Amino acid sequence: MSVHIPKTAGTTLGTILNRCCKYRLLMDYPGYDGNEYFTADPLIAKNRDFIAGYYKGIHGHFNVCRHQSVFPEAKFVAMLRHPVDRLISQYMHELNDPTDSMWHKYLTSGERTIVDMAEHRVLRRAMAQHLEGRPIEDYDLLMLSENMGMSLMLLQHTIGNLHIGTHFGEPPQIPRENMGNKRQRSVVIDDKTKSAIYDRLTEDIELYKKASELFTKKARKYL
């Protein structure tokens, strides 16, 4: 069960898992507007035995509670990123978003700033919102996008050999998906603004610190 937190290299992780699982990875992106984000899909719950037998995992934007009651035996993993960097990445994404999203409109018009995003009740705790409902210590692995190589090594230890070398070469040429290299607008965030963002992301900062400690302990134990 792979929880995809936005702007944490989750798209890259999904691509890796899908290929290594021989494309038997169920992608689940219910959206954030309704209860589906938190609650089990009735069709998935009804067909859990088939899904558990056919698919190797589920990956997507959802709160962990959506699947943990249906698949309590699953391994639960997620990729995290330093909260300030994560928010800046989402800011750049929203700034360049070609759709009529609320944040695109506000940011391009100058009506809102990146600090306003850091104060938003959801964005300021984006990682916590996806992971809450399961104690952080009970996750089988919380990876760090800043250390992708070691994260993937620990992932193989956690869920079994993914044969990453077979699928991506030796040394692995890991695809970096959704990088935003073609963005037309890019903004340099100064240190003062980064400090202001940091001060507003207290819950995710604390979560990231704890996850980093757990990550380091696992790396020392298994690698």
N, CA and C of each residue as an Amber inpcrd file, in Angstrom:
protein
   669
   0.8510000  -1.1750000   0.0000000   0.0000000   0.0000000   0.0000000
   0.8900000   1.2280000   0.0000000   0.9410000   1.9220000  -1.1020000
   1.8570000   3.0410000  -1.2810000   1.0820000   4.3560000  -1.3120000
   1.2550000   5.1590000  -0.2660000   0.5610000   6.4430000  -0.1620000
   1.3680000   7.4910000  -0.9180000   0.7610000   8.0670000  -1.9420000
   1.4360000   9.0590000  -2.7830000   1.0950000  10.4620000  -2.2770000
   2.0250000  11.0510000  -1.5310000   1.8910000  12.4250000  -1.0830000
   2.3540000  13.3320000  -2.2280000   1.5800000  14.3330000  -2.6150000
   1.9620000  15.1770000  -3.7590000   3.3330000  15.8140000  -3.5880000
   4.0770000  15.8610000  -4.6960000   5.3690000  16.5360000  -4.7920000
   6.4260000  15.9260000  -3.8900000   6.4260000  14.5960000  -3.7940000
   7.4510000  13.8850000  -3.0140000   8.1210000  12.7940000  -3.8540000
   8.0940000  12.9330000  -5.1650000   8.5950000  11.9010000  -6.0810000
   7.6890000  10.6820000  -6.0960000   6.4290000  10.8720000  -5.7420000
   5.4780000   9.7680000  -5.7330000   5.1690000   9.2290000  -7.1160000
   5.1950000  10.0970000  -8.1290000   4.9590000   9.6300000  -9.4940000
   6.1030000   8.7270000  -9.9470000   7.3220000   9.1190000  -9.6010000
   8.4820000   8.2760000  -9.9050000   8.3620000   6.9290000  -9.1970000
   7.9940000   6.9580000  -7.9170000   7.8510000   5.7140000  -7.1600000
   6.7810000   4.8290000  -7.7760000   5.6630000   5.4210000  -8.1820000
   4.6030000   4.6460000  -8.8080000   5.0630000   3.9760000 -10.0920000
   5.8630000   4.6970000 -10.8860000   6.3960000   4.1300000 -12.1250000
   7.3140000   2.9500000 -11.8360000   8.1710000   3.1100000 -10.8390000
   9.0910000   2.0310000 -10.4600000   8.3100000   0.8120000  -9.9860000
   7.3790000   1.0260000  -9.0660000   6.6060000  -0.0960000  -8.5300000
   5.7980000  -0.7830000  -9.6230000   5.2020000  -0.0060000 -10.4980000
   4.3520000  -0.5930000 -11.5200000   5.1530000  -1.4930000 -12.4580000
   6.3180000  -1.0100000 -12.8730000   7.1330000  -1.8260000 -13.7750000
   7.6690000  -3.0600000 -13.0620000   8.1370000  -2.8720000 -11.8130000
   8.6980000  -4.0070000 -11.0750000   7.6310000  -5.0210000 -10.6790000
   6.3900000  -4.5600000 -10.5820000   5.2760000  -5.4650000 -10.2760000
   4.6210000  -5.9940000 -11.5370000   5.3070000  -5.8340000 -12.6800000
   4.8220000  -6.3250000 -13.9680000   3.4430000  -5.7500000 -14.2880000
   3.3000000  -4.4670000 -13.9570000   2.1130000  -3.6700000 -14.2490000
   0.8580000  -4.1910000 -13.5470000   1.0890000  -4.8330000 -12.4160000
  -0.0470000  -5.2460000 -11.5810000  -0.0870000  -4.3670000 -10.3240000
  -0.0850000  -3.0760000 -10.5510000  -0.2070000  -2.0980000  -9.4840000
  -1.4890000  -1.3190000  -9.7200000  -2.4000000  -1.3690000  -8.7760000
  -3.6720000  -0.6720000  -8.9100000  -3.4740000   0.7970000  -8.5550000
  -3.7030000   1.6900000  -9.5110000  -3.5820000   3.1200000  -9.2800000
  -4.9050000   3.6550000  -8.7520000  -4.8530000   4.3100000  -7.6190000
  -6.0810000   4.7650000  -6.9530000  -5.9530000   6.2510000  -6.6140000
  -6.6430000   7.0850000  -7.3820000  -6.6090000   8.5360000  -7.1900000
  -8.0460000   9.0560000  -7.0880000  -8.6520000   8.9190000  -5.8990000
 -10.0630000   9.2790000  -5.7490000 -10.3350000  10.7770000  -5.6850000
  -9.3140000  11.5950000  -5.5570000  -9.5250000  13.0370000  -5.4320000
  -9.6870000  13.4440000  -3.9780000  -9.6730000  14.7450000  -3.7620000
  -9.6730000  15.2760000  -2.3970000 -10.9920000  15.9220000  -1.9830000
 -11.9390000  16.0070000  -2.8840000 -13.1520000  16.7740000  -2.6130000
 -14.1970000  16.0290000  -1.7890000 -14.2170000  14.7170000  -1.8660000
 -15.2510000  13.9540000  -1.1710000 -14.6870000  13.0400000  -0.1000000
 -15.5680000  12.2260000   0.4610000 -15.1600000  11.2930000   1.5090000
 -14.3290000  10.1350000   0.9830000 -14.3110000   9.9720000  -0.3630000
 -13.5810000   8.8400000  -0.9280000 -12.1050000   8.8680000  -0.5580000
 -11.5680000  10.0390000  -0.3300000 -10.1550000  10.1730000   0.0250000
  -9.8400000   9.4410000   1.3330000 -10.8130000   9.4270000   2.2590000
 -10.6050000   8.8140000   3.5710000 -11.2400000   7.4320000   3.7100000
 -12.2630000   7.1420000   2.9060000 -13.0570000   5.9370000   3.1420000
 -12.8780000   4.9090000   2.0320000 -13.1190000   3.6720000   2.3770000
 -12.9270000   2.5690000   1.4380000 -13.8930000   2.6610000   0.2630000
 -13.4080000   2.2960000  -0.8990000 -14.2400000   2.1950000  -2.0870000
 -15.0600000   0.9080000  -1.9580000 -16.4010000   0.9770000  -2.0230000
 -17.2210000  -0.2280000  -1.8640000 -16.8710000  -1.3380000  -2.8560000
 -16.5140000  -0.9610000  -4.0940000 -16.1650000  -1.9720000  -5.0880000
 -14.8460000  -2.6570000  -4.7400000 -13.8990000  -1.8860000  -4.2420000
 -12.6220000  -2.4750000  -3.8320000 -12.8400000  -3.3950000  -2.6370000
 -13.6330000  -2.9440000  -1.6690000 -13.9130000  -3.7680000  -0.4910000
 -14.6310000  -5.0580000  -0.8840000 -15.5850000  -4.9600000  -1.8060000
 -16.3610000  -6.1240000  -2.2370000 -15.4750000  -7.1390000  -2.9630000
 -14.4820000  -6.6330000  -3.6920000 -13.6450000  -7.5080000  -4.5090000
 -12.2210000  -7.6170000  -3.9530000 -12.0950000  -7.4840000  -2.6360000
 -10.7730000  -7.4490000  -2.0250000  -9.9650000  -8.7290000  -2.2990000
 -10.6180000  -9.8880000  -2.3040000  -9.8900000 -11.1440000  -2.5100000
  -9.3000000 -11.2060000  -3.9130000 -10.0790000 -10.7730000  -4.8960000
  -9.5500000 -10.7450000  -6.2650000  -8.4100000  -9.7460000  -6.3750000
  -8.6090000  -8.5520000  -5.8150000  -7.5820000  -7.5120000  -5.8970000
  -6.3070000  -7.9540000  -5.1940000  -6.4560000  -8.5510000  -4.0050000
  -5.2870000  -9.0150000  -3.2600000  -4.5640000 -10.1400000  -3.9970000
  -5.3150000 -10.9330000  -4.7570000  -4.7080000 -12.0410000  -5.4810000
  -4.0800000 -11.6390000  -6.7980000  -4.6540000 -10.6270000  -7.4540000
  -4.1670000 -10.2350000  -8.7820000  -3.1400000  -9.1110000  -8.7180000
  -3.4460000  -8.0820000  -7.9540000  -2.5520000  -6.9240000  -7.8780000
  -1.4800000  -7.1270000  -6.8100000  -0.3410000  -6.5450000  -7.0640000
   0.7660000  -6.6000000  -6.1040000   0.7050000  -5.4570000  -5.0990000
  -0.0210000  -4.4180000  -5.4370000  -0.1130000  -3.2810000  -4.5270000
  -1.0790000  -2.2330000  -5.0340000  -1.3010000  -1.2210000  -4.2170000
  -2.1410000  -0.0790000  -4.5600000  -1.3300000   1.1830000  -4.3070000
  -1.4080000   2.1220000  -5.2410000  -0.6260000   3.3550000  -5.1510000
  -1.5030000   4.5300000  -5.5580000  -1.4560000   5.6120000  -4.7800000
  -2.2290000   6.7810000  -5.1780000  -2.3510000   7.8250000  -4.0950000
  -3.0490000   8.9130000  -4.4520000  -3.3300000   9.9850000  -3.4970000
  -4.5220000   9.5750000  -2.6380000  -4.2730000   9.1300000  -1.4290000
  -5.3650000   8.7820000  -0.5160000  -4.8300000   8.8120000   0.9060000
  -5.7430000   9.0090000   1.8480000  -5.3860000   8.8570000   3.2510000
  -5.2860000   7.3700000   3.5480000  -4.3830000   7.0070000   4.4370000
  -4.1170000   5.5960000   4.7180000  -5.3690000   4.8440000   5.1640000
  -6.3220000   5.5390000   5.7820000  -7.5430000   4.8810000   6.2650000
  -8.3920000   4.3160000   5.1330000  -8.2000000   4.8080000   3.9280000
  -9.0010000   4.3270000   2.8020000  -8.7980000   2.8380000   2.5620000
  -7.6030000   2.3230000   2.8470000  -7.3230000   0.9290000   2.5070000
  -6.9010000   0.0490000   3.6790000  -6.5130000   0.6340000   4.8060000
  -5.9260000  -0.2270000   5.8330000  -6.9390000  -1.1570000   6.5040000
  -8.2120000  -0.7850000   6.5220000  -9.2000000  -1.6970000   7.0990000
  -9.5680000  -2.8180000   6.1270000  -9.4360000  -2.5500000   4.8310000
  -9.7560000  -3.5490000   3.8090000  -8.5900000  -4.5110000   3.6000000
  -7.3660000  -3.9800000   3.6880000  -6.1690000  -4.7980000   3.4780000
  -5.2320000  -4.6600000   4.6770000  -5.6600000  -5.1230000   5.8490000
  -4.8260000  -4.9480000   7.0520000  -3.5110000  -5.7050000   6.9850000
  -3.4380000  -6.7010000   6.1110000  -2.2220000  -7.5120000   6.0090000
  -1.1710000  -6.8710000   5.1020000  -1.5160000  -5.7890000   4.4370000
  -0.6090000  -5.1620000   3.4750000   0.5700000  -4.4950000   4.1660000
   1.6460000  -4.3040000   3.4190000   2.7570000  -3.4790000   3.8640000
   2.4250000  -2.0310000   3.4790000   2.6160000  -1.1150000   4.4070000
   2.2760000   0.2840000   4.1660000   3.5440000   1.1140000   4.0530000
   3.6850000   1.8030000   2.9150000   4.8710000   2.6130000   2.6570000
   4.4460000   3.9740000   2.1080000   5.3640000   4.9340000   2.1990000
   5.1330000   6.2570000   1.6330000   6.4750000   6.9320000   1.4110000
   6.4940000   7.8870000   0.4820000   7.6830000   8.6990000   0.2300000
   7.4400000  10.0830000   0.8100000   8.4020000  10.5630000   1.6110000
   8.3160000  11.8900000   2.2040000   9.3820000  12.7980000   1.6040000
   9.2410000  14.0850000   1.8680000  10.1910000  15.0850000   1.3910000
  10.2150000  16.2120000   2.4040000  11.3490000  16.9150000   2.5050000
  11.3870000  18.0260000   3.4540000  10.2080000  18.9500000   3.1590000
   9.4030000  19.2730000   4.1740000   8.1630000  20.0280000   3.9540000
   8.3340000  21.3580000   3.2270000   9.4270000  22.0820000   3.4940000
   9.6310000  23.3540000   2.8030000   9.8560000  23.1090000   1.3140000
  10.6960000  22.1500000   0.9850000  10.9440000  21.8230000  -0.4250000
   9.6830000  21.2960000  -1.0920000   8.9060000  20.5080000  -0.3490000
   7.6670000  19.9680000  -0.9030000   6.7000000  21.0840000  -1.2610000
   6.5460000  22.0520000  -0.3640000   5.6120000  23.1460000  -0.6240000
   6.1010000  24.0240000  -1.7700000   7.4020000  24.2830000  -1.8240000
   7.9360000  25.0830000  -2.9280000   7.6760000  24.3790000  -4.2540000
   7.8480000  23.0690000  -4.2840000   7.5770000  22.3050000  -5.4940000
   6.1090000  22.4110000  -5.8900000   5.2130000  22.3350000  -4.9100000
   3.7910000  22.4670000  -5.2150000   3.4600000  23.8820000  -5.6800000
   4.1270000  24.8580000  -5.1010000   3.9470000  26.2450000  -5.5260000
   4.3310000  26.4070000  -6.9980000   5.4890000  25.8690000  -7.3860000
   5.9270000  25.9590000  -8.7770000   4.9430000  25.2490000  -9.7010000
   4.4230000  24.1140000  -9.2320000   3.4440000  23.3690000 -10.0130000
   2.1700000  24.1890000 -10.1990000   1.6740000  24.7600000  -9.1140000
   0.4410000  25.5400000  -9.1850000   0.6380000  26.8070000 -10.0140000
   1.8150000  27.4080000  -9.9150000   2.0990000  28.6290000 -10.6670000
   2.0490000  28.3810000 -12.1620000   2.4440000  27.1760000 -12.5630000
   2.5020000  26.8330000 -13.9810000   1.3270000  25.9870000 -14.4470000
   0.4040000  25.6790000 -13.5330000  -0.7370000  24.8330000 -13.8670000
  -1.5700000  25.4950000 -14.9610000  -1.7380000  24.8430000 -16.1210000
  -2.4980000  25.4610000 -17.2130000  -4.0110000  25.4310000 -17.0140000
  -4.4920000  24.7480000 -15.9940000  -5.9360000  24.6700000 -15.7800000
  -6.4160000  25.8930000 -14.9950000  -7.7000000  25.9240000 -14.7130000
  -8.2930000  27.0390000 -13.9830000  -8.3550000  26.7490000 -12.4870000
  -7.3090000  26.1490000 -11.9440000  -7.3150000  25.8550000 -10.5280000
  -7.3070000  27.1380000  -9.7100000  -7.8290000  27.0500000  -8.5000000
  -7.9150000  28.2080000  -7.6210000  -6.5310000  28.8100000  -7.3830000
  -5.5640000  27.9640000  -7.0460000  -4.2460000  28.4750000  -6.7100000
  -3.5470000  29.0760000  -7.9120000  -3.7450000  28.5090000  -9.0960000
  -3.1360000  29.0850000 -10.3000000  -3.6370000  30.5120000 -10.5070000
  -4.9060000  30.6980000 -10.3560000  -5.5030000  32.0270000 -10.5300000
  -4.9630000  33.0110000  -9.5020000  -4.9340000  32.5990000  -8.2450000
  -4.4850000  33.4900000  -7.1820000  -2.9990000  33.8260000  -7.2940000
  -2.1860000  32.8240000  -7.6100000  -0.7430000  33.0350000  -7.6400000
  -0.3040000  33.8690000  -8.8300000  -0.8670000  33.5940000  -9.9880000
  -0.4700000  34.3460000 -11.1880000  -0.9570000  35.7890000 -11.1320000
  -2.0370000  36.0310000 -10.4200000  -2.5590000  37.4010000 -10.2980000
  -1.8640000  38.1870000  -9.1900000  -1.1070000  37.4850000  -8.3540000
  -0.4530000  38.1420000  -7.2310000  -1.3510000  38.3050000  -6.0240000
  -2.5630000  37.7310000  -6.0980000  -3.5130000  37.8470000  -4.9940000
  -3.0920000  37.0070000  -3.7990000  -2.3600000  35.9210000  -4.0470000
  -1.8570000  35.0530000  -2.9870000  -0.3660000  34.8110000  -3.2100000
   0.3260000  34.4520000  -2.1290000   1.7580000  34.1780000  -2.1940000
   2.0370000  32.7670000  -1.7120000   3.2890000  32.3630000  -1.8060000
   3.6710000  31.0420000  -1.3230000   3.5080000  30.9390000   0.1920000
   3.6670000  32.0440000   0.9040000   3.4470000  32.0300000   2.3500000
   1.9700000  31.8090000   2.6530000   1.0950000  32.3490000   1.8100000
  -0.3390000  32.0760000   1.9670000  -0.6080000  30.5800000   1.8100000
   0.0740000  29.9450000   0.8680000  -0.0860000  28.5020000   0.7010000
   0.3460000  27.7730000   1.9650000   1.4400000  28.2310000   2.5760000
   1.9540000  27.5810000   3.7840000   0.9980000  27.7300000   4.9650000
   0.0970000  28.6940000   4.8920000  -0.8770000  28.9070000   5.9620000
  -2.1800000  28.1630000   5.7140000  -2.3320000  27.5940000   4.5310000
  -3.5810000  26.9040000   4.1880000  -3.7530000  25.6660000   5.0680000
  -4.9510000  25.4380000   5.5490000  -5.2180000  24.3910000   6.5390000
  -4.8550000  22.9960000   6.0370000  -4.8850000  22.7720000   4.7320000
  -4.5220000  21.4520000   4.1840000  -3.0620000  21.4170000   3.7630000
  -2.6140000  22.4160000   3.0280000  -1.2590000  22.3930000   2.4890000
  -0.1930000  22.4670000   3.5660000  -0.5080000  23.0990000   4.6800000
   0.5050000  23.2210000   5.7320000   0.7610000  21.8940000   6.4490000
  -0.1250000  20.9050000   6.2150000   0.0480000  19.5920000   6.8420000
  -0.2490000  18.4820000   5.8180000   0.2340000  18.6780000   4.6250000
  -0.0850000  17.7460000   3.5360000   0.3860000  16.3260000   3.8300000
   1.5800000  16.1850000   4.3780000   2.0930000  14.8400000   4.6710000
   1.3300000  14.2030000   5.8240000   1.0820000  14.9930000   6.8670000
   0.3380000  14.4750000   8.0130000  -1.0640000  14.0530000   7.6060000
  -1.6910000  14.7990000   6.7170000  -3.0600000  14.4790000   6.3160000
  -3.1330000  13.1360000   5.5980000  -2.1290000  12.8350000   4.7930000
  -2.1370000  11.5580000   4.0730000  -1.8450000  10.3780000   4.9970000
  -1.0160000  10.5970000   6.0180000  -0.5410000   9.4850000   6.8400000
  -1.3120000   9.2930000   8.1300000  -2.1010000  10.3040000   8.5550000
  -2.7900000  10.1900000   9.8340000  -3.8350000   9.0890000   9.7900000
  -4.0030000   8.4320000  10.9370000  -4.8920000   7.2790000  11.0040000
  -4.1140000   6.0020000  11.2380000  -2.7960000   6.1140000  11.1250000
  -1.8980000   4.9830000  11.4010000  -0.6640000   5.5690000  12.0920000
  -0.2870000   5.0500000  13.2680000   0.9080000   5.5740000  13.9430000
   2.1160000   5.5170000  13.0270000   2.9160000   6.5480000  13.0620000
   4.0530000   6.6150000  12.1430000   4.9910000   5.4320000  12.3200000
   5.0950000   4.9240000  13.5500000   5.9660000   3.7800000  13.8090000
   5.4340000   2.4890000  13.1820000   4.1380000   2.4750000  12.8500000
   3.5360000   1.2670000  12.2900000   3.6500000   1.1810000  10.7710000
   4.1540000   2.2330000  10.1370000   4.4100000   2.1310000   8.7050000
   5.6100000   1.2110000   8.4980000   5.4930000   0.3570000   7.5050000
   6.5810000  -0.5730000   7.2460000   7.8160000   0.1510000   6.7070000
   7.5910000   1.2540000   6.0050000   8.7260000   2.0490000   5.5240000
   8.2440000   3.4340000   5.1200000   8.9260000   4.4360000   5.6430000
   8.7430000   5.8160000   5.1940000  10.0390000   6.2330000   4.5260000
   9.9800000   6.3990000   3.2150000  11.1630000   6.7140000   2.4240000
  11.3680000   8.2230000   2.3580000  12.5560000   8.6240000   1.9270000
  12.8930000  10.0350000   1.7780000  13.2900000  10.2870000   0.3330000
  12.6230000  11.2100000  -0.3190000  12.9270000  11.4730000  -1.7270000
  14.3320000  12.0330000  -1.8950000  14.8710000  12.6770000  -0.8450000
  16.2290000  13.2120000  -0.9060000  17.2850000  12.1030000  -0.9450000
  16.8900000  10.9050000  -0.5770000  17.8020000   9.7640000  -0.5890000
  17.1130000   8.6080000  -1.3050000  16.8880000   8.8150000  -2.5980000
  16.1250000   7.8480000  -3.3750000  16.8240000   6.4900000  -3.4500000
  18.1500000   6.4960000  -3.6270000  18.8710000   5.2310000  -3.7510000
  18.7050000   4.3460000  -2.5350000  18.9510000   4.8980000  -1.3540000
  18.8110000   4.1150000  -0.1290000  17.3520000   3.7830000   0.1310000
  16.4620000   4.6630000  -0.2430000  15.0310000   4.4040000  -0.0690000
  14.6160000   3.1650000  -0.8460000  15.0960000   3.0530000  -2.0790000
  14.7330000   1.9010000  -2.8970000  15.3740000   0.6160000  -2.3710000
  16.5770000   0.7270000  -1.8170000  17.2130000  -0.4500000  -1.2150000
  16.4050000  -0.9290000  -0.0080000  15.9480000   0.0070000   0.8080000
  15.1220000  -0.3650000   1.9600000  13.7620000  -0.8850000   1.5150000
  13.2460000  -0.3410000   0.4270000  11.9620000  -0.8120000  -0.0850000
  12.0710000  -2.2720000  -0.5130000  13.1600000  -2.6180000  -1.1710000
  13.3570000  -4.0160000  -1.5730000  13.4740000  -4.9190000  -0.3530000
  14.1310000  -4.4380000   0.6800000  14.2260000  -5.2310000   1.9090000
  12.8560000  -5.3980000   2.5560000  12.0030000  -4.3620000   2.4390000
  10.7170000  -4.3540000   3.1370000   9.6740000  -5.2200000   2.4490000
   9.5910000  -5.1330000   1.1360000   8.5040000  -5.8220000   0.4390000
   8.9950000  -6.9600000  -0.4490000  10.2840000  -7.2230000  -0.4410000
  10.8110000  -8.2910000  -1.2680000  11.5700000  -7.7270000  -2.4500000
  12.4170000  -8.5440000  -3.0470000  13.2670000  -8.0840000  -4.1430000
  12.4220000  -7.6550000  -5.3360000  12.5540000  -6.3960000  -5.6970000
  11.8170000  -5.8610000  -6.8400000  12.5710000  -6.0560000  -8.1460000
  13.8050000  -6.5810000  -8.0630000  14.6340000  -6.7870000  -9.2550000
  14.7700000  -5.4800000 -10.0350000  15.0600000  -4.4220000  -9.2990000
  15.1660000  -3.1010000  -9.9170000  16.2290000  -3.0890000 -11.0080000
  17.3510000  -3.7820000 -10.7830000  18.4030000  -3.8350000 -11.7910000
  17.9310000  -4.4570000 -13.0960000  17.0720000  -5.4650000 -13.0050000
  16.5330000  -6.1100000 -14.2040000  15.7000000  -5.1400000 -15.0270000
  14.9540000  -4.3090000 -14.3440000  14.0310000  -3.4040000 -15.0330000
  14.6580000  -2.0710000 -15.4130000  15.6700000  -1.6220000 -14.6560000
  16.2140000  -0.2810000 -14.8710000  17.7230000  -0.2570000 -15.0940000
  18.3610000  -1.4410000 -15.1760000  19.7750000  -1.5010000 -15.4750000
  20.6560000  -1.4470000 -14.2400000  21.9480000  -1.6900000 -14.4510000
  22.9530000  -1.6580000 -13.3930000  24.0720000  -0.7000000 -13.7930000
  24.3160000   0.3820000 -13.0330000  23.4530000   0.8310000 -11.9240000
  22.1110000   1.3030000 -12.4560000  21.0690000   1.2600000 -11.6370000
  19.7260000   1.6010000 -12.1100000  19.6290000   3.0260000 -12.6480000
  19.0130000   3.1650000 -13.8010000  18.7050000   4.4700000 -14.3650000
  17.2470000   4.7830000 -14.0020000  17.0780000   5.3520000 -12.8070000
  15.7340000   5.5680000 -12.2820000  15.0740000   6.7350000 -13.0000000
  13.8790000   6.5230000 -13.5360000  13.1840000   7.6290000 -14.2120000
  12.7170000   8.6620000 -13.2070000  12.9430000   9.9180000 -13.4990000
  12.4690000  11.0020000 -12.6310000  11.2620000  11.6250000 -13.3230000
  10.1000000  11.2110000 -12.8580000   8.8560000  11.6300000 -13.4840000
   8.3530000  12.9490000 -12.8890000   7.5750000  13.6740000 -13.7080000
   6.8560000  14.8550000 -13.2170000   7.7980000  15.8820000 -12.5930000
   8.9290000  16.1080000 -13.2450000   9.9580000  16.9850000 -12.7000000
   9.7100000  18.4700000 -12.9690000   8.8510000  18.7630000 -13.9300000
   8.5560000  20.1640000 -14.2020000   9.6780000  20.8890000 -14.9390000
  10.4670000  20.1460000 -15.7380000  11.5810000  20.7800000 -16.4440000
  11.1280000  21.7640000 -17.5140000   9.8920000  21.6340000 -17.9650000
   9.3980000  22.4920000 -19.0410000   8.5510000  23.6570000 -18.5170000
   8.6200000  23.9070000 -17.2260000   7.8370000  25.0060000 -16.6740000
   8.2960000  26.3430000 -17.2460000   7.3350000  27.1540000 -17.6080000
   7.6480000  28.4500000 -18.1950000   8.0000000  29.4790000 -17.1310000
   7.4320000  29.3110000 -15.9400000   7.6650000  30.2750000 -14.8840000
   8.4020000  29.6220000 -13.7230000   9.5000000  30.2300000 -13.3330000
  10.2670000  29.7290000 -12.1960000  10.6270000  30.9110000 -11.3030000
  10.4890000  30.7260000 -10.0060000  10.7150000  31.8070000  -9.0530000
  11.7620000  31.3590000  -8.0470000  12.6990000  32.2250000  -7.7380000
  13.7000000  31.9460000  -6.7100000  13.1180000  32.3420000  -5.3530000
  13.0790000  31.3910000  -4.4340000  12.5430000  31.6450000  -3.1030000
  13.7070000  32.0080000  -2.1850000  13.6860000  33.2240000  -1.6300000
  14.8110000  33.6560000  -0.8030000  14.7360000  33.0280000   0.5870000
  15.8430000  33.1690000   1.3380000  15.9530000  32.5270000   2.6420000
  14.9190000  33.0510000   3.6360000  14.6030000  34.3280000   3.5640000
  13.6130000  34.9010000   4.4730000  12.2460000  34.2650000   4.2530000
  11.8850000  34.0690000   2.9890000  10.6010000  33.4400000   2.6680000
  10.6050000  31.9740000   3.0910000  11.7220000  31.2780000   2.8620000
  11.8210000  29.8810000   3.2880000  11.6500000  29.7640000   4.8010000
  12.2310000  30.7140000   5.5370000  12.0950000  30.6970000   6.9920000
  10.6460000  30.8890000   7.4030000   9.9370000  31.7890000   6.7070000
   8.5230000  32.0250000   7.0020000   7.6940000  30.7840000   6.6970000
   8.0340000  30.0890000   5.6230000   7.3340000  28.8480000   5.2790000
   7.5820000  27.7940000   6.3580000   8.8410000  27.6470000   6.7440000
   9.2220000  26.6740000   7.7740000   8.4220000  26.8780000   9.0490000
   8.2690000  28.1220000   9.4750000   7.5630000  28.4290000  10.7200000
   6.0930000  28.0420000  10.6700000   5.5380000  27.8940000   9.4760000
   4.1100000  27.5960000   9.3210000   3.8290000  26.1230000   9.0810000
   4.8550000  25.3390000   8.8820000   4.6640000  23.9090000   8.5800000
   5.0610000  23.0350000   9.7630000   4.7200000  23.4640000  10.9620000
   5.2210000  22.8200000  12.1810000   4.8770000  21.3330000  12.2640000
   3.6630000  20.9590000  11.9130000   3.2570000  19.5500000  12.0410000
   4.0210000  18.6690000  11.0600000   4.1220000  19.1210000   9.8250000
   4.8500000  18.3200000   8.8370000   6.3540000  18.3080000   9.1150000
   6.8840000  19.4020000   9.6560000   8.3020000  19.4340000  10.0140000
   8.5970000  18.3840000  11.0810000   7.7420000  18.3120000  12.0950000
   7.9380000  17.3350000  13.1630000   7.7850000  15.9130000  12.6330000
   6.8110000  15.7040000  11.7670000   6.6130000  14.3910000  11.1520000
   7.8440000  13.9820000  10.3460000   8.3780000  14.9150000   9.5890000
   9.5420000  14.6250000   8.7570000  10.7610000  14.2710000   9.6150000
  10.9350000  14.9760000  10.7190000  12.0510000  14.6750000  11.6210000
  11.9440000  13.2580000  12.1720000  10.7440000  12.8740000  12.6030000
  10.5460000  11.5300000  13.1420000  10.7580000  10.4730000  12.0600000
  10.2330000  10.7460000  10.8680000  10.3950000   9.7960000   9.7660000
  11.8700000   9.6490000   9.3940000  12.6150000  10.7410000   9.4430000
  14.0450000  10.6900000   9.1250000  14.7970000   9.8390000  10.1410000
  14.4160000   9.9590000  11.4020000  15.0470000   9.1430000  12.4410000
  14.7690000   7.6620000  12.2140000  13.5210000   7.3330000  11.8930000
  13.1620000   5.9450000  11.6220000  13.8960000   5.4260000  10.3910000
  14.0060000   6.2650000   9.3890000  14.7060000   5.8990000   8.1530000
  16.1680000   5.5760000   8.4460000  16.8140000   6.4230000   9.2430000
  18.2210000   6.2200000   9.5840000  18.4130000   4.9200000  10.3630000
  17.5130000   4.6370000  11.3050000  17.5980000   3.4090000  12.0840000
  17.4690000   2.1800000  11.1920000  16.5290000   2.2160000  10.2520000
  16.3600000   1.0830000   9.3440000  17.5880000   0.9030000   8.4580000
  18.1400000   2.0110000   7.9990000  19.3120000   1.9250000   7.1310000
  20.4920000   1.3180000   7.8740000  20.6780000   1.7150000   9.1250000
  21.7790000   1.1750000   9.9110000  21.5810000  -0.3100000  10.2250000
  20.3240000  -0.7060000  10.3540000  20.0290000  -2.0780000  10.7250000
  20.1320000  -3.0310000   9.5370000  19.6670000  -2.5870000   8.3690000
  19.5230000  -3.5140000   7.2640000  20.5400000  -3.3110000   6.1340000
  21.1880000  -2.1370000   6.0760000  22.0790000  -1.8740000   4.9400000
  23.5370000  -1.7690000   5.3750000
